[in-house]
């Protein structure tokens, strides 16, 4: 058996994928056993049919199929991920790939199409999405409902501290101090968890926002910490993007606040925010001259409760950068960090650019996580 004939036999007998050819008008001109297994058509029933017979809903199937062929004519291929329909009218979720076929003279012979059944994967994905939504709702409710008893514990522990501090023995004073601090820390954790859960469940519809204004709002909220540390916070002109304004303010507040927190004790903090247009997205950088960290931990710091320093050294809940990660990825971006111990850190994130919105390069001196191992 010649290699070409062997190849045709292999394609014809393949059952895991429906593989067939259609002519330039969209009429089916070949068949394999995968067509019968996935769609239920025998060879005699299949040949001569219009290729749109496998698409649902039927009322616009031909229109969708023609659009698929047109894209393949223009670009050489097209992908179709949607619900399909079998001969018995049952439906299944499938991934289809269509490729333009030409002869040696460049004349279009038709299109080759491969279809695979992705129903199980689709159902698993839908189940995971539903489970995640339920967990987020539970986290929101739990965090919300915990606030009142924690507020009560904090208030009464502080009353006890004020009334009885110095009137009992040292052990009692120390225990009361532990209770007050633990209640305050738990209150901070619950509040941050509530924010973390709300990012997905209460995201407003994205609108065009000027990030210069959002950054200034974040700096205003951090004014006490900036004044106390004597920090210099500067920024380049920032673009307009489609995003949730409240989330952008929180993103900048957390990243700049993180730089303020991990500053060197004997050095005036210097924080600079820059932006660079890169294809269809913007790359942002929040750079500081703080204590830095070992880059082997760069992919861990965006997970909830992951801390590189004990709470006794640096206050915080360990949720701030996780909130940043969730905001950025929820908007279709990426976030990562680069650092050298003792030499400061740079936190990068990307956001999709608005149509027609562009800017010149600003030389961020960054390594994209798609090009190295430091992405989260």
C-alpha positions, 0 to 999 in steps of 0.5 A: 500500500502506497503512503498516500493510500495508507494515509487516506485509509487511516483518516477514513477509519479514524473514529475519535474525530469527524474529518471531512471535505466540503467543496467551495459551495459548502457541499460535503464531498468526503466522509470518515467513521468519525462522522458516523460516531459523532453525528450519526450519518452513514456515508450514503446519508452524509455525502452531498449534504450541506455542511451547515447541517451539523450546526444549531440553531438551524435557523441561522446555521447556513449563515454561520457556516458561510461566515466560517468558510469566508474567514477560512478563505481570508485567513487560511483557517477558522475555528468554530467552538459551539453546540452542534447537532446530530442526525437524531437532533441531539446536541453536543458541544464541539470544537471545529477547525476548518482549513482552506485547501488549494491545488498546486496552482493556487485554485481553491478546492474546498475546505477540510474540517475536523470536529471533536466532541468537547461535551464532557470538558464543557460540562466540567468547566460549567460545573467548576464555574458554578462551584466557584460562584457558589464558593465566592458567594459563601465567602462573601456571606461568611465574611459579611456575617463575621464582621458584627461579632468581630466588631463586638469582640474588638470593642469589648476587649478594648474596653477591658484593656482601658478599664483594667490595664495596670490594675491586674498583674502583668500576665493579665495585661499581656493577655488582654493585649493579645486579645485586642491585637488578635481581634484587630487582625481578624477584623482586617482579614475578614474585611480583605476576604470580603473585598476578595469575594466581591471582586467577582460577584459585584464587578460593575460593567467596565467603562472607560476610565482615566487611570491618572484620576484613579491613581490620584484617588488611590494616592489620596487614600494613602496620604497619611502613610505617604506623609508619615514615611516622606515617600515620593510617589511619581507617575507618567501620563497614564492611559484611558482603559475599559475597567471598573473605576473602583477596582482600579483605585483599589489596585493602585492603592494596594500596589503603592501601599505594598511599596510603602509597607516594604520600604527600607527604614533608612531610605526615603521611599521612591515609587514610580508608576509608568505605562507602555503601549504594547500591541493590543495591551498596556503594560504598567509598572509600579517600581520602588526602592524598598527591601525587595525579595528573592525572585524564587517567591515571585509567583507565590506572593499573589496567592491569598495569605502568602507572606514572605515576612512574619506579621510581627515584622510587617503588618497586613493580612496577606490578601492585598496582592491576591486582590490585585491578581484577581482584579487584573486577571478578571479584566483579561490581564496578567500580573507579575513581579521582579525584584532583587533583595535590597534593591527594590521591586517592580510590579507589572500588570497588563490591561487590554487597550481601548480601540485606537488608544496608543502611546509611545514606548516608555522603556519599562525594562520589564520581562513579560511572564510569557517570556520567563518563569516569573509569572503568577 
